[in-house]
Amino acid sequence: MAYAPQAWRDFAVTTGGLAGALTGLLFVAVSLHSGALNRSRSLASRAAQTLVLFVTPAIAAILLTAPQPSAALGAELLALAAVAGVTLFILDRRAGHDGGGQVVVRYIERASPNLVTAVLVAVAGVSFLLKAGGGLYWMIPAVLAGLVGGVTNAWLFLLKIPDD
């Protein structure tokens, strides 16, 4: 099962639906607070990170459901991991880390699973290509890290939006 993409169709459909719903909710939250996000590079970067964390599992779901050769799926997962990882890294640098704020927020911000998502997708891609080490089973923690990381990021940047 770890190396048979057709066995992962239900997982991919569920993941795609969930990631799509969360992405829609993110757009509602962003549109409600667009003024504050336009004034703050940090908040806008956190919102963009959240979007990447929700879209990464959605794209992975599309890749899993597309009929294609195994080598193509493995390479696409690696490419997705690279693009997501670089994008998340850049957005994290742009967002910065403030020294103040609530203690809980600072700890969550430091431990947020942003890059973990990209690394796990890459491990799934490599493992799938090599047909060793777990294959597509790595997509389960990758999707969980992406969705949990996205919800965490959304909570963090919504907490930081100043009251008007």
C-alpha positions in Angstrom: 0.0 0.0 0.0 2.9 2.4 0.7 3.9 2.4 -2.9 0.4 2.1 -4.6 -1.0 5.6 -5.2 -4.4 4.3 -6.2 -4.8 2.9 -2.7 -4.5 6.5 -1.3 -7.4 8.0 -3.3 -9.8 8.3 -0.4 -7.0 9.9 1.8 -6.3 12.4 -1.0 -9.9 13.3 -1.6 -10.4 13.8 2.2 -7.2 15.8 2.5 -8.1 18.0 -0.5 -11.5 18.7 0.8 -10.3 19.6 4.3 -7.4 21.8 3.0 -9.8 23.5 0.6 -12.3 24.3 3.3 -9.5 25.7 5.6 -8.2 27.8 2.7 -11.6 29.3 2.2 -11.9 30.1 5.9 -8.5 31.7 5.7 -9.6 34.0 2.9 -12.6 35.1 4.9 -10.4 36.0 7.9 -7.9 37.8 5.6 -10.6 39.8 3.9 -12.1 40.8 7.3 -8.7 42.1 8.4 -7.2 43.2 5.1 -6.5 46.7 6.4 -4.3 45.5 9.2 -2.6 43.0 7.0 -1.8 45.7 4.4 -0.1 47.8 7.2 2.0 45.0 8.6 4.6 43.0 6.6 4.8 40.5 9.5 1.1 39.8 9.6 0.9 39.6 5.8 3.8 37.1 5.9 2.1 35.0 8.6 -1.1 34.9 6.5 0.8 33.9 3.5 2.6 31.1 5.5 -0.8 29.9 6.5 -1.9 29.8 2.9 1.1 27.8 1.9 0.5 25.3 4.8 -3.1 24.7 3.6 -2.3 24.6 -0.1 0.6 22.2 0.2 -1.7 19.3 1.3 -4.2 20.3 -1.3 -1.6 20.1 -4.1 -0.3 16.8 -2.7 -3.9 15.5 -2.8 -4.2 16.5 -6.5 -0.9 14.8 -7.2 -2.0 11.6 -5.4 -5.2 11.4 -7.4 -3.7 12.1 -10.8 -3.1 9.0 -13.0 0.6 9.1 -13.7 3.8 7.0 -13.5 5.2 6.4 -10.1 8.5 8.2 -10.9 6.4 11.3 -11.8 4.6 11.3 -8.5 7.8 11.0 -6.5 9.4 13.8 -8.4 6.4 16.0 -8.0 6.3 15.4 -4.3 9.9 16.4 -4.1 9.3 19.5 -6.2 6.3 20.4 -4.0 8.4 20.0 -0.9 11.2 22.2 -2.3 8.8 25.0 -3.3 6.8 24.9 -0.1 10.0 24.7 2.1 11.7 27.7 0.4 8.5 29.7 0.4 7.9 29.1 4.1 11.5 29.9 5.0 11.3 33.2 3.1 8.0 34.1 4.6 9.2 33.2 8.1 12.2 35.6 7.7 9.9 38.3 6.4 7.6 37.9 9.3 10.3 38.2 11.9 9.9 37.2 15.5 9.1 39.8 18.1 10.5 39.5 21.6 7.3 40.6 23.3 3.8 39.3 23.4 2.3 36.4 25.2 4.6 33.6 26.4 2.3 31.0 24.8 2.4 32.7 21.5 6.2 33.0 21.5 6.6 29.3 22.2 4.1 28.2 19.5 5.7 30.6 17.0 9.1 29.0 17.6 7.8 25.4 17.5 5.4 25.9 14.6 5.7 22.9 12.2 6.2 25.1 9.0 9.3 23.5 7.6 8.4 20.1 9.1 5.6 19.9 6.6 8.0 20.4 3.6 10.5 17.9 5.0 7.9 15.2 5.5 6.6 15.7 2.0 10.2 15.3 0.7 10.7 12.2 2.8 7.5 10.8 1.3 8.7 11.6 -2.2 12.2 10.1 -1.7 10.8 7.0 0.1 8.2 6.5 -2.7 10.9 6.8 -5.4 13.2 4.4 -3.6 10.3 2.0 -2.8 11.8 1.7 0.7 11.2 3.4 4.1 7.5 3.9 4.2 6.6 5.6 1.0 3.3 7.4 1.0 2.7 6.6 4.7 4.9 9.7 5.3 2.1 11.8 3.8 -0.1 11.2 6.9 2.2 13.2 9.2 3.0 15.7 6.4 -0.7 16.5 6.0 -1.2 16.6 9.7 1.8 19.0 10.2 0.5 21.2 7.4 -3.0 21.5 8.6 -2.0 21.9 12.3 0.7 24.3 11.3 -1.8 26.3 9.2 -4.3 26.5 12.0 -1.6 27.5 14.5 -0.3 30.2 12.2 -3.8 31.5 11.6 -4.4 31.7 15.3 -1.1 33.5 15.8 -1.6 36.1 13.2 -5.2 36.7 14.2 -4.1 37.2 17.8 -1.6 39.8 16.7 -4.1 41.9 14.6 -4.6 45.1 16.5 -8.1 46.2 17.5 -9.3 49.1 15.5 
